[in-house]
Structures are given as structure tokens and as C-alpha cells.
Amino acid sequence: MNKPFSAACERNRDPILKVLEQVITPKDLRLLEIGAGTGQHAAYMAAHFPWMEWHPSDVGANLAGISLWVQEAGLFNLQKPVRLDVSTDDFPKLKFDVVYTANTFHIMSWKDCKSCMKLMGKRLREGSRAIIYGPFKYNGGFTSESNAAFDVSLKENDPTSGIRAFEDVNNAMVKNGFELVDDHAMPANNQLLVYRRLKFVG
């Protein structure tokens, strides 16, 4: 089996890394990546945060490809990928300081997006951060014509997928105990949302 490869991952990894370097601190000891895809981001990013365990996860079908990238990287802090289907699974039984997910919300159904955010709220402690990267709509409109066309192609392939409205994502994150810290405009009409888990209210 050859390593899976995404040209988009190669293009967006450095802009994303620049933001992660502003968000992740030396006190952050463990990160969960949801929907690691090819595994390229995990192999590249983990090298820049050697003090922090990077835990890639994805649905079962993608684990073999991710493992190839993990093995080649040979980083002591980059962990073996674990199966995580947000519609049925819980996070690994570990404490995570950061959850990171890239280009997943427009692929998953909205129901699965909500399940993912609910898991974040359930498992992240006060002060932990959730980082969500990808394209979003704002005020009912797309940020570019290319995103509008991309949304059409997504829905033709899977009617439950599609570019999510920022307002819907933000409302769900707030409902699950988070506050928006930053909304970074990224290249290729993407955004990077940074949330912080607030104190649990019982």
C-alpha cells in the first residue's frame, strides 16, 4: 500500500501551523486530531510540538494510510492512529488539552458535526481548546464563488454534506460550553476557528 497523499494538505499545512503555534502552549500535553485523513498533517505538525502527544484518529477505513505516515515520521510524540467515528464512538480515555479537526465539517453530516461538538464539550476540561479548520458560510452567504461551487459538488456526492454556516457551528459550540476566541481568515477561502472550554456549570 502506498501512502495516501493530498495536495491540499501540503498547501495548507504551513498557514495552519502558524496559527497552531499561537494557540498551543508548552502546558498543552496532549492533542486529539479528529478526521486525520491521509495522516499528513499529523506527521508534519507533531514535529513542531515535540513536548505534546499528538493522537490522530479517523474512521477505520483510513487508519492504515495514516499509520504509514506515522511510521515514516518516526516521532516519539506522534501516536498510532485510533478509530473514532463521532456518530458512534467516544474519545480515547485520555485527558486532551487541544482537539484539532481540519476539513471534516463539510464532509460529515450536520448530525455528525453536532455529535462531534457534543463530544468536545463532554470531554474537554476548562481552558482546553477546540480548533476547527475549513470553509464556512457567513450570514447565509458563501465567502467566494469557488466555495459556492464546492458546496454544490459536495451535495451532489452526498446530500448530507456541505459547507456549514458559521452561525450554526458557533451556536452549537456555545451550547456545549465553549467561547469563540478567534476566527482566522485562511488561504483558499478557509477559516480557522479557535474555541476555549468554559467552566462546567452543573
Residue frames as a rotation matrix with the C-alpha (Angstrom) as fourth column:
MET 1
0.573 0.820 0.000 0.00
0.820 -0.573 0.000 0.00
0.000 0.000 -1.000 0.00
ASN 2
-0.423 -0.668 0.612 1.29
0.638 -0.699 -0.322 3.44
0.643 0.255 0.722 -0.94
LYS 3
-0.682 0.150 -0.715 0.90
0.550 -0.540 -0.638 6.36
-0.482 -0.828 0.286 1.44
PRO 4
0.387 0.832 0.396 -2.24
0.922 -0.343 -0.181 8.38
-0.014 0.435 -0.900 0.73
PHE 5
-0.709 -0.675 -0.203 -1.49
0.651 -0.737 0.181 11.91
-0.272 -0.003 0.962 -0.41
SER 6
0.533 0.845 0.043 -3.47
0.823 -0.505 -0.260 15.15
-0.198 0.174 -0.965 -0.50
ALA 7
-0.311 -0.632 0.710 -2.11
0.764 -0.611 -0.209 18.16
0.566 0.477 0.673 -2.37
ALA 8
0.445 0.561 0.698 -4.42
0.009 -0.782 0.623 20.41
0.896 -0.270 -0.353 -0.32
CYS 9
0.906 -0.151 -0.396 -2.77
0.421 0.214 0.882 19.16
-0.049 -0.965 0.258 2.88
GLU 10
-0.062 -0.993 0.097 0.60
0.996 -0.056 0.062 20.18
-0.056 0.101 0.993 1.54
ARG 11
-0.261 0.000 0.965 -0.67
0.465 -0.876 0.125 23.65
0.846 0.482 0.228 0.62
ASN 12
0.479 0.628 0.613 -2.49
-0.164 -0.623 0.765 24.45
0.862 -0.467 -0.196 3.84
ARG 13
0.506 -0.243 -0.828 -0.17
0.750 0.599 0.283 22.91
0.427 -0.763 0.485 6.43
ASP 14
-0.570 -0.820 -0.056 2.10
0.744 -0.486 -0.459 25.94
0.349 -0.303 0.887 6.91
PRO 15
-0.460 0.464 0.757 -0.68
-0.316 -0.882 0.349 28.55
0.830 -0.079 0.552 7.28
ILE 16
0.661 0.705 -0.257 -2.43
-0.042 0.377 0.925 26.26
0.749 -0.601 0.279 9.76
LEU 17
0.173 -0.690 -0.703 0.82
0.885 0.422 -0.196 25.64
0.432 -0.588 0.684 11.64
LYS 18
-0.680 -0.456 0.574 1.37
0.239 -0.878 -0.415 29.38
0.693 -0.145 0.706 12.08
VAL 19
0.088 0.790 0.606 -1.97
-0.613 -0.437 0.658 29.64
0.785 -0.430 0.446 13.89
LEU 20
0.742 0.175 -0.647 -1.43
0.277 0.799 0.533 26.49
0.611 -0.575 0.545 15.94
GLU 21
-0.258 -0.927 -0.271 1.87
0.760 -0.022 -0.649 27.92
0.596 -0.373 0.711 17.15
GLN 22
-0.623 0.135 0.770 -0.11
-0.353 -0.927 -0.123 30.87
0.698 -0.349 0.625 18.55
VAL 23
0.366 0.915 0.169 -2.72
-0.667 0.131 0.733 28.65
0.649 -0.381 0.659 20.21
ILE 24
0.754 -0.122 -0.646 -0.76
0.351 0.906 0.238 25.68
0.556 -0.406 0.726 21.56
THR 25
0.510 -0.558 0.654 1.40
-0.776 -0.627 0.070 26.34
0.371 -0.544 -0.753 24.62
PRO 26
-0.502 -0.790 -0.351 4.08
-0.489 0.595 -0.638 24.34
0.713 -0.148 -0.685 26.48
LYS 27
-0.621 0.342 0.705 1.41
-0.674 0.226 -0.704 23.49
-0.400 -0.912 0.090 29.04
ASP 28
0.499 0.809 -0.312 -0.57
-0.852 0.389 -0.351 21.56
-0.162 0.441 0.883 26.42
LEU 29
-0.389 -0.733 0.557 0.48
-0.693 0.632 0.347 17.94
-0.607 -0.251 -0.754 26.77
ARG 30
-0.683 0.199 0.703 -1.97
0.401 0.906 0.133 16.02
-0.611 0.373 -0.699 24.58
LEU 31
-0.430 0.519 -0.739 -3.85
-0.778 -0.628 0.011 16.78
-0.459 0.579 0.674 21.33
LEU 32
-0.229 0.466 0.855 -6.55
0.408 0.843 -0.351 14.74
-0.884 0.268 -0.383 19.61
GLU 33
-0.758 0.026 -0.651 -6.87
-0.571 -0.508 0.645 15.15
-0.314 0.861 0.400 15.86
ILE 34
-0.018 0.847 0.531 -10.34
0.048 0.532 -0.846 14.19
-0.999 0.010 -0.050 14.62
GLY 35
0.900 0.376 0.222 -10.50
0.199 0.100 -0.975 13.07
-0.389 0.921 0.015 10.99
ALA 36
0.136 -0.961 -0.242 -6.75
-0.160 -0.263 0.951 12.85
-0.978 -0.090 -0.190 10.36
GLY 37
0.772 0.297 -0.562 -7.46
-0.549 -0.136 -0.825 11.84
-0.321 0.945 0.058 6.75
THR 38
0.693 -0.577 -0.431 -4.25
-0.154 0.466 -0.872 10.94
0.704 0.671 0.234 4.98
GLY 39
0.731 -0.461 -0.503 -2.15
0.669 0.339 0.661 11.48
-0.134 -0.820 0.556 8.11
GLN 40
0.081 -0.750 0.657 -0.05
0.718 -0.413 -0.560 14.23
0.691 0.517 0.505 6.51
HIS 41
0.407 0.111 0.907 -0.99
-0.333 -0.906 0.261 16.93
0.851 -0.408 -0.332 8.99
ALA 42
0.994 -0.015 0.105 -0.24
-0.092 0.373 0.923 14.67
-0.053 -0.928 0.369 11.95
ALA 43
0.505 -0.857 0.100 3.20
0.863 0.505 -0.024 13.76
-0.030 0.098 0.995 10.62
TYR 44
-0.062 -0.525 0.849 4.06
0.545 -0.731 -0.412 17.37
0.836 0.437 0.331 9.83
MET 45
0.436 0.343 0.832 2.54
-0.338 -0.794 0.505 19.19
0.834 -0.502 -0.231 12.80
ALA 46
0.968 0.004 -0.250 3.66
0.216 0.492 0.844 16.83
0.126 -0.871 0.475 15.56
ALA 47
0.166 -0.986 0.017 7.30
0.911 0.146 -0.385 17.55
0.377 0.079 0.923 14.77
HIS 48
-0.277 -0.240 0.930 6.75
0.113 -0.970 -0.217 21.20
0.954 0.045 0.295 15.71
PHE 49
0.338 0.422 0.841 5.33
-0.814 -0.319 0.486 20.39
0.473 -0.849 0.236 19.16
PRO 50
-0.242 -0.550 -0.799 7.75
-0.233 0.833 -0.502 17.76
0.942 0.064 -0.330 20.48
TRP 51
-0.929 -0.113 0.353 6.58
-0.360 0.047 -0.932 18.11
0.089 -0.993 -0.084 24.10
MET 52
-0.204 0.967 0.155 2.98
-0.837 -0.091 -0.539 17.24
-0.507 -0.240 0.828 23.22
GLU 53
-0.689 0.089 0.719 1.46
0.256 0.958 0.127 13.87
-0.678 0.271 -0.684 22.36
TRP 54
-0.451 0.542 -0.709 -0.36
-0.868 -0.452 0.207 14.07
-0.208 0.709 0.674 19.01
HIS 55
-0.587 0.358 0.726 -3.15
0.093 0.921 -0.379 11.47
-0.804 -0.155 -0.574 18.71
PRO 56
-0.736 0.360 -0.574 -4.53
-0.673 -0.289 0.681 11.11
0.079 0.887 0.455 15.15
SER 57
-0.519 0.640 0.567 -7.95
0.107 0.706 -0.700 9.49
-0.848 -0.302 -0.435 14.76
ASP 58
-0.570 0.427 -0.702 -10.32
-0.822 -0.305 0.481 8.67
-0.008 0.851 0.525 11.93
VAL 59
0.617 0.775 0.137 -12.84
-0.740 0.631 -0.232 6.11
-0.266 0.042 0.963 10.74
GLY 60
0.438 -0.455 0.775 -11.49
-0.071 0.842 0.534 2.60
-0.896 -0.289 0.336 10.36
ALA 61
0.826 -0.038 0.562 -11.01
0.538 0.349 -0.767 2.73
-0.167 0.936 0.308 6.60
ASN 62
0.789 -0.507 0.346 -8.38
-0.194 -0.741 -0.642 5.48
0.582 0.440 -0.684 6.87
LEU 63
0.839 -0.435 0.327 -6.24
-0.370 -0.016 0.929 4.09
-0.399 -0.900 -0.174 9.69
ALA 64
0.563 -0.659 0.499 -3.88
0.691 0.706 0.153 2.02
-0.453 0.259 0.853 7.52
GLY 65
0.436 -0.373 0.819 -2.92
0.631 -0.522 -0.574 5.04
0.642 0.767 0.007 5.42
ILE 66
0.793 -0.124 0.596 -2.42
-0.436 -0.800 0.413 7.25
0.425 -0.588 -0.688 8.46
SER 67
0.844 -0.466 0.265 -0.22
0.050 0.560 0.827 4.56
-0.534 -0.685 0.496 10.01
LEU 68
0.474 -0.690 0.547 2.15
0.869 0.265 -0.419 4.72
0.144 0.673 0.725 7.03
TRP 69
0.397 -0.290 0.870 2.72
0.030 -0.944 -0.329 8.45
0.917 0.157 -0.366 7.61
VAL 70
0.855 -0.043 0.517 3.13
-0.516 -0.177 0.838 7.90
0.056 -0.983 -0.174 11.37
GLN 71
0.773 -0.578 0.260 5.66
0.459 0.793 0.401 5.12
-0.438 -0.191 0.879 10.84
GLU 72
0.349 -0.662 0.663 7.68
0.778 -0.190 -0.599 7.12
0.523 0.725 0.449 8.32
ALA 73
0.610 -0.080 0.788 7.74
-0.266 -0.958 0.109 10.21
0.746 -0.276 -0.606 10.57
GLY 74
0.088 -0.609 -0.789 9.26
0.623 0.652 -0.433 8.19
0.777 -0.453 0.437 13.41
LEU 75
-0.322 -0.138 0.937 8.34
-0.428 -0.861 -0.274 10.80
0.845 -0.489 0.219 16.03
PHE 76
-0.863 -0.063 -0.502 8.20
0.357 0.627 -0.692 9.67
0.358 -0.776 -0.519 19.65
ASN 77
-0.794 0.573 -0.201 5.31
-0.145 -0.500 -0.854 12.05
-0.590 -0.649 0.481 20.38
LEU 78
-0.329 0.685 -0.650 3.20
-0.932 -0.123 0.342 11.01
0.155 0.718 0.679 17.36
GLN 79
-0.412 0.248 0.877 0.90
-0.496 0.746 -0.444 8.21
-0.764 -0.618 -0.185 18.47
LYS 80
-0.939 0.169 0.299 -0.62
0.328 0.701 0.634 5.36
-0.103 0.693 -0.713 16.49
PRO 81
-0.667 0.742 0.066 -3.95
-0.607 -0.593 0.529 6.32
0.432 0.312 0.846 14.92
VAL 82
-0.855 0.473 0.214 -7.12
0.139 0.604 -0.785 5.24
-0.500 -0.641 -0.582 16.68
ARG 83
-0.594 0.731 0.335 -10.58
0.623 0.155 0.767 4.55
0.509 0.664 -0.548 15.32
LEU 84
-0.684 0.461 -0.565 -13.03
0.265 -0.565 -0.781 7.34
-0.680 -0.684 0.264 16.00
ASP 85
-0.578 0.668 0.469 -16.43
0.525 -0.135 0.840 7.61
0.625 0.732 -0.272 14.36
VAL 86
-0.967 0.098 0.236 -18.11
-0.229 -0.736 -0.637 10.58
0.111 -0.670 0.734 16.04
SER 87
-0.144 0.983 -0.111 -21.55
-0.754 -0.036 0.655 9.12
0.640 0.178 0.747 15.37
THR 88
0.673 0.425 -0.605 -20.88
-0.074 0.853 0.517 6.02
0.736 -0.303 0.606 17.49
ASP 89
0.131 -0.767 -0.628 -17.58
0.769 0.478 -0.424 6.33
0.625 -0.428 0.653 19.40
ASP 90
0.965 -0.008 -0.261 -16.27
0.185 -0.683 0.707 8.26
-0.183 -0.731 -0.658 22.39
PHE 91
0.514 -0.856 0.055 -12.87
-0.702 -0.457 -0.547 9.93
0.493 0.243 -0.835 22.55
PRO 92
-0.023 -0.624 -0.781 -9.97
0.302 0.740 -0.601 7.80
0.953 -0.250 0.171 23.78
LYS 93
0.822 0.408 -0.397 -9.95
0.452 -0.043 0.891 7.61
0.346 -0.912 -0.219 27.57
LEU 94
-0.302 -0.933 -0.196 -7.31
0.946 -0.268 -0.185 10.30
0.120 -0.241 0.963 28.00
LYS 95
0.440 0.351 -0.826 -7.25
0.487 -0.867 -0.108 13.96
-0.754 -0.355 -0.553 29.01
PHE 96
-0.048 -0.403 0.914 -6.84
0.979 -0.201 -0.038 16.20
0.199 0.893 0.404 25.97
ASP 97
-0.326 -0.168 -0.930 -5.76
0.476 -0.879 -0.008 19.83
-0.816 -0.446 0.367 26.16
VAL 98
-0.433 0.134 -0.891 -6.49
-0.700 -0.673 0.239 20.50
-0.568 0.727 0.385 22.48
VAL 99
0.070 0.436 0.897 -8.82
0.523 0.750 -0.405 18.99
-0.849 0.498 -0.176 19.89
TYR 100
-0.441 -0.311 -0.842 -7.99
-0.540 -0.657 0.526 19.79
-0.717 0.687 0.122 16.27
THR 101
0.013 0.449 0.894 -10.01
0.592 0.717 -0.368 18.92
-0.805 0.534 -0.257 13.18
ALA 102
-0.509 -0.298 -0.807 -9.42
-0.429 -0.726 0.538 20.04
-0.746 0.620 0.242 9.60
ASN 103
-0.569 0.303 -0.765 -11.69
-0.803 -0.005 0.596 19.76
0.177 0.953 0.246 6.57
THR 104
-0.961 0.262 -0.089 -14.18
0.276 0.933 -0.231 17.49
0.023 -0.246 -0.969 8.29
PHE 105
-0.530 0.811 -0.248 -17.32
0.036 -0.271 -0.962 19.51
-0.847 -0.519 0.114 9.00
HIS 106
-0.083 0.515 -0.853 -18.25
-0.911 -0.385 -0.144 19.92
-0.403 0.766 0.501 5.33
ILE 107
-0.671 -0.175 -0.720 -17.73
-0.502 0.822 0.269 16.17
0.545 0.542 -0.640 4.77
MET 108
-0.920 0.343 -0.191 -19.67
0.376 0.631 -0.678 14.94
-0.112 -0.695 -0.710 7.80
SER 109
-0.059 0.965 0.256 -23.43
0.657 -0.155 0.737 15.24
0.751 0.211 -0.625 8.04
TRP 110
-0.176 0.050 0.983 -24.69
-0.470 -0.882 -0.039 18.06
0.865 -0.469 0.179 10.24
LYS 111
0.867 0.498 0.031 -25.92
-0.298 0.467 0.833 15.43
0.400 -0.731 0.553 12.69
ASP 112
0.546 -0.741 -0.391 -22.37
0.774 0.624 -0.104 14.08
0.321 -0.246 0.915 12.98
CYS 113
-0.302 -0.607 0.735 -20.97
0.212 -0.795 -0.569 17.62
0.930 -0.016 0.368 13.30
LYS 114
0.304 0.507 0.807 -23.27
-0.682 -0.476 0.556 18.16
0.665 -0.719 0.201 16.27
SER 115
0.954 -0.012 -0.299 -22.21
0.177 0.827 0.533 14.82
0.241 -0.562 0.791 17.76
CYS 116
0.092 -0.995 0.029 -18.58
0.744 0.049 -0.666 15.85
0.662 0.083 0.745 17.38
MET 117
-0.325 -0.188 0.927 -19.13
-0.242 -0.931 -0.274 19.18
0.915 -0.313 0.257 19.14
LYS 118
0.712 0.623 0.324 -21.11
-0.515 0.149 0.844 17.47
0.478 -0.768 0.427 21.89
LEU 119
0.706 -0.543 -0.454 -18.17
0.620 0.784 0.024 15.10
0.343 -0.299 0.890 22.46
MET 120
-0.271 -0.825 0.496 -15.81
0.399 -0.566 -0.722 18.07
0.876 0.002 0.483 22.66
GLY 121
0.005 0.367 0.930 -17.99
-0.634 -0.719 0.286 19.68
0.774 -0.591 0.229 25.31
LYS 122
0.909 0.406 -0.089 -18.30
-0.225 0.662 0.715 16.45
0.349 -0.630 0.694 27.24
ARG 123
0.712 -0.648 -0.271 -14.63
0.677 0.736 0.020 15.50
0.187 -0.198 0.962 27.26
LEU 124
-0.162 -0.816 0.554 -12.64
0.472 -0.557 -0.683 18.75
0.867 0.150 0.476 27.27
ARG 125
0.057 0.066 -0.996 -11.87
0.991 -0.127 0.048 20.42
-0.123 -0.990 -0.072 30.59
GLU 126
0.895 0.292 -0.336 -11.97
0.308 -0.951 -0.006 24.12
-0.321 -0.098 -0.942 31.43
GLY 127
0.358 -0.770 -0.529 -9.36
-0.478 -0.638 0.604 26.06
-0.802 0.036 -0.596 29.46
SER 128
-0.358 -0.437 0.825 -8.88
0.452 0.692 0.563 23.38
-0.817 0.575 -0.050 26.79
ARG 129
-0.293 0.188 -0.937 -9.19
-0.648 -0.760 0.051 24.48
-0.703 0.622 0.345 23.19
ALA 130
0.178 0.387 0.905 -11.06
0.561 0.715 -0.416 23.17
-0.808 0.582 -0.090 20.13
ILE 131
-0.426 -0.444 -0.789 -9.71
-0.439 -0.661 0.609 24.16
-0.791 0.605 0.087 16.71
ILE 132
0.264 0.635 0.726 -11.88
0.503 0.552 -0.665 23.73
-0.823 0.541 -0.173 13.60
TYR 133
-0.562 -0.545 -0.622 -10.48
-0.304 -0.564 0.768 24.40
-0.769 0.621 0.151 10.11
GLY 134
-0.511 0.332 0.793 -12.35
0.783 0.560 0.270 24.51
-0.355 0.759 -0.546 6.82
PRO 135
-0.851 0.283 0.443 -14.74
0.094 -0.747 0.658 26.57
0.517 0.601 0.609 4.68
PHE 136
-0.507 0.742 -0.437 -17.80
0.708 0.070 -0.702 28.21
-0.491 -0.666 -0.562 6.25
LYS 137
-0.122 0.577 0.808 -20.74
0.664 -0.557 0.498 30.35
0.737 0.597 -0.315 5.21
TYR 138
-0.800 -0.085 -0.594 -21.41
0.523 -0.584 -0.621 33.68
-0.294 -0.807 0.511 6.93
ASN 139
-0.498 0.684 -0.533 -24.73
-0.360 -0.722 -0.591 35.49
-0.789 -0.102 0.606 7.14
GLY 140
0.448 0.796 0.406 -26.26
-0.039 0.472 -0.881 32.97
-0.893 0.379 0.242 4.76
GLY 141
0.909 -0.118 -0.399 -23.69
-0.415 -0.203 -0.887 33.51
0.024 0.972 -0.233 2.01
PHE 142
0.680 -0.728 0.084 -20.51
0.732 0.682 -0.012 31.89
-0.049 0.070 0.996 0.78
THR 143
0.419 -0.613 -0.670 -17.20
0.091 -0.705 0.703 33.71
-0.904 -0.355 -0.240 1.10
SER 144
-0.571 -0.597 -0.563 -16.34
-0.535 -0.250 0.807 33.04
-0.623 0.762 -0.176 -2.56
GLU 145
0.335 0.656 -0.677 -17.81
-0.942 0.214 -0.259 31.74
-0.025 0.724 0.689 -5.80
SER 146
-0.373 -0.547 -0.750 -15.46
-0.549 0.782 -0.297 28.76
0.748 0.300 -0.592 -5.62
ASN 147
-0.947 0.081 0.312 -16.88
-0.245 0.446 -0.861 27.81
-0.209 -0.891 -0.403 -2.22
ALA 148
-0.016 0.996 -0.087 -20.41
-0.786 -0.067 -0.615 28.02
-0.618 0.058 0.784 -3.62
ALA 149
0.274 0.047 -0.961 -19.42
-0.838 0.502 -0.214 25.67
0.473 0.863 0.176 -6.44
PHE 150
-0.760 -0.615 -0.211 -17.65
-0.393 0.692 -0.605 23.39
0.518 -0.377 -0.768 -3.99
ASP 151
-0.615 0.617 0.492 -20.82
-0.533 0.135 -0.835 23.18
-0.581 -0.776 0.246 -1.89
VAL 152
0.381 0.760 -0.527 -22.81
-0.908 0.198 -0.370 22.08
-0.176 0.619 0.765 -4.94
SER 153
-0.031 -0.476 -0.879 -20.29
-0.612 0.704 -0.359 19.34
0.790 0.527 -0.313 -5.75
LEU 154
-0.903 -0.276 0.331 -20.28
-0.425 0.441 -0.791 18.14
0.072 -0.854 -0.515 -2.14
LYS 155
-0.263 0.902 0.343 -24.05
-0.623 0.112 -0.774 17.80
-0.737 -0.417 0.532 -2.07
GLU 156
0.366 0.325 -0.872 -24.12
-0.900 0.364 -0.241 16.06
0.239 0.873 0.426 -5.45
ASN 157
-0.449 -0.646 -0.617 -21.80
-0.397 0.763 -0.510 13.42
0.801 0.016 -0.599 -3.99
ASP 158
-0.597 0.278 -0.752 -23.56
0.738 0.558 -0.380 13.26
0.314 -0.782 -0.538 -0.60
PRO 159
0.064 0.729 0.682 -26.72
0.296 -0.666 0.685 15.27
0.953 0.158 -0.258 0.13
THR 160
0.815 0.260 -0.518 -25.94
0.549 -0.058 0.834 15.27
0.187 -0.964 -0.190 3.87
SER 161
-0.171 -0.936 -0.307 -22.59
0.938 -0.251 0.240 17.03
-0.302 -0.247 0.921 3.37
GLY 162
0.454 0.291 0.842 -21.98
0.642 -0.762 -0.082 20.68
0.618 0.578 -0.533 2.56
ILE 163
-0.626 -0.708 0.328 -20.31
0.336 -0.624 -0.706 23.85
0.704 -0.332 0.628 3.78
ARG 164
-0.022 0.613 -0.789 -21.66
0.989 0.131 0.074 24.71
0.148 -0.779 -0.609 7.24
ALA 165
0.509 0.265 0.819 -22.91
0.154 -0.964 0.216 28.06
0.847 0.016 -0.531 8.43
PHE 166
-0.615 -0.784 0.088 -20.54
0.122 -0.205 -0.971 29.65
0.779 -0.586 0.221 10.92
GLU 167
-0.344 0.542 0.767 -23.52
-0.839 -0.544 0.008 30.78
0.421 -0.641 0.642 12.96
ASP 168
0.712 0.622 -0.327 -24.79
-0.448 0.760 0.470 27.20
0.540 -0.188 0.820 13.33
VAL 169
0.164 -0.756 -0.634 -21.37
0.489 0.620 -0.613 25.92
0.857 -0.209 0.471 14.34
ASN 170
-0.704 -0.480 0.523 -20.82
-0.133 -0.634 -0.762 28.77
0.697 -0.606 0.383 16.76
ASN 171
0.081 0.826 0.558 -24.24
-0.892 -0.189 0.410 28.34
0.445 -0.531 0.722 18.37
ALA 172
0.778 0.189 -0.599 -23.61
-0.038 0.966 0.256 24.62
0.627 -0.176 0.759 18.85
MET 173
-0.210 -0.930 -0.302 -20.17
0.475 0.173 -0.863 25.24
0.854 -0.325 0.406 20.34
VAL 174
-0.604 0.067 0.794 -21.58
-0.563 -0.741 -0.366 27.83
0.564 -0.669 0.485 22.75
LYS 175
0.487 0.872 0.050 -24.36
-0.714 0.365 0.597 25.41
0.503 -0.326 0.800 23.69
ASN 176
0.732 -0.267 -0.627 -21.70
0.342 0.940 0.000 22.82
0.589 -0.215 0.779 24.53
GLY 177
0.838 -0.249 -0.486 -19.78
0.457 -0.166 0.874 25.14
-0.298 -0.954 -0.025 26.81
PHE 178
-0.161 -0.945 0.285 -17.28
0.969 -0.097 0.226 26.95
-0.186 0.313 0.932 24.58
GLU 179
0.634 0.249 -0.732 -16.49
0.085 -0.963 -0.254 30.56
-0.769 0.099 -0.632 23.76
LEU 180
0.740 -0.362 0.567 -15.05
0.620 0.041 -0.783 31.72
0.260 0.931 0.255 20.44
VAL 181
0.309 -0.744 -0.593 -11.52
0.496 -0.406 0.768 33.04
-0.811 -0.531 0.244 20.91
ASP 182
-0.434 -0.495 -0.753 -10.52
-0.441 -0.612 0.657 33.73
-0.786 0.617 0.047 17.30
ASP 183
0.655 0.510 0.557 -11.80
0.345 0.455 -0.821 33.35
-0.672 0.730 0.122 13.76
HIS 184
-0.254 -0.887 -0.386 -8.79
-0.164 -0.354 0.921 33.41
-0.953 0.297 -0.056 11.44
ALA 185
0.826 0.385 -0.411 -9.21
-0.440 -0.014 -0.898 34.01
-0.351 0.923 0.158 7.71
MET 186
0.015 -0.808 0.589 -7.02
0.014 0.589 0.808 31.46
-1.000 -0.004 0.020 5.92
PRO 187
-0.705 -0.329 -0.629 -5.84
-0.599 -0.200 0.776 30.97
-0.381 0.923 -0.056 2.32
ALA 188
-0.920 0.319 -0.226 -8.12
0.028 0.629 0.777 29.38
0.390 0.709 -0.588 -0.28
ASN 189
-0.265 0.899 0.350 -11.28
-0.625 -0.436 0.648 30.82
0.735 -0.047 0.677 1.34
ASN 190
0.060 0.213 -0.975 -10.99
0.574 0.792 0.209 28.77
0.817 -0.572 -0.075 4.52
GLN 191
0.383 0.086 0.920 -11.31
-0.635 -0.698 0.330 29.76
0.670 -0.711 -0.213 8.17
LEU 192
-0.398 -0.449 -0.800 -9.73
0.381 0.712 -0.589 28.50
0.835 -0.539 -0.112 11.37
LEU 193
0.447 0.689 0.571 -11.98
-0.365 -0.443 0.819 28.75
0.817 -0.574 0.053 14.41
VAL 194
-0.649 -0.666 -0.369 -10.45
0.158 0.356 -0.921 28.63
0.744 -0.656 -0.126 17.89
TYR 195
0.459 0.846 0.269 -12.69
-0.272 -0.155 0.950 27.89
0.846 -0.509 0.159 20.88
ARG 196
-0.757 -0.623 0.197 -11.95
-0.357 0.141 -0.924 27.67
0.547 -0.769 -0.329 24.60
ARG 197
-0.092 0.703 -0.705 -13.85
0.549 0.627 0.553 25.42
0.831 -0.336 -0.444 27.00
LEU 198
-0.107 0.178 0.978 -15.51
-0.605 -0.792 0.078 27.42
0.789 -0.584 0.193 29.73
LYS 199
-0.861 -0.168 0.480 -16.02
-0.507 0.377 -0.775 26.32
-0.050 -0.911 -0.410 33.32
PHE 200
-0.668 0.641 -0.378 -18.53
0.395 0.736 0.551 23.49
0.631 0.219 -0.744 33.70
VAL 201
-0.606 0.595 0.528 -21.87
-0.771 -0.602 -0.207 24.64
0.195 -0.533 0.823 35.03
GLY 202
-0.941 0.214 -0.264 -23.66
0.252 0.960 -0.119 21.89
0.228 -0.178 -0.957 36.94
